């Protein structure tokens, strides 16, 4: 029997030989805290608003599980893309080595024989764009002012490249989890040609840096990304976390042919709700295992972007237990 970490690594190898399905996030040990994470976190509490150091106002409604960008005429950062350099002062990060000491010490406590130390980079390029300009600005600006839009992308991209370099240097992760959503449940936010022009080059640089350092790339996008299937491989994603079942996962498994592993497959709208019964939750977890598991290079999990991410009580526990039951029945390993 392979260890949890060994089974994960065999699952994501092109010609690997896992002995069971990976059970959600069992192999991952997240390293959330670091100087960048703290600097970029907005001072906002439930029921209130606050700004991060990019100038983006966040709101956390009382009835919501997390905060999100809050755009009004007064709070939006970039109101005129042609004047973005005057309206947005990009943060500069130059953390000394001693700023990483405590975070490095915490990362060193992870048992690397059992777990995969995983650094975290939230709010990717497109999420920063719509955080600064609003969704309308982020989707119309690339057509109205392509030169300025490209300059802004390059500015944000350079900051994120520096962040990845520092996290690799000081935390020595074996994997980095990146967040950037590029679509809705049934479509992309923009045409593939626009994504390929403005977004793709940034990720090619970023993920090349990771691979050159021997770091696994996990990219969270709980989105419909079928039209970008080849691009996802070209930019170097090893694990697409958040793969919604609205994507044709079996078809994509054939297309990826082991070059990319999908992680997700459960319909959160069915299971993560107040009226979801245990039978419904287990049934959806079992459906994902039975439908996508045989195709290989698939990790069943909730499509949210992190461990223990069910909003309602017991959802994550039922999903985890049902995957374990499936593994026991199918592979003889619970």
Order of alpha helices (4+ residues) and beta strands (2+ residues): alpha-beta-alpha-beta-beta-beta-alpha-alpha-beta-alpha-alpha-beta-alpha-beta-alpha-beta-alpha-beta-alpha-alpha-beta-alpha
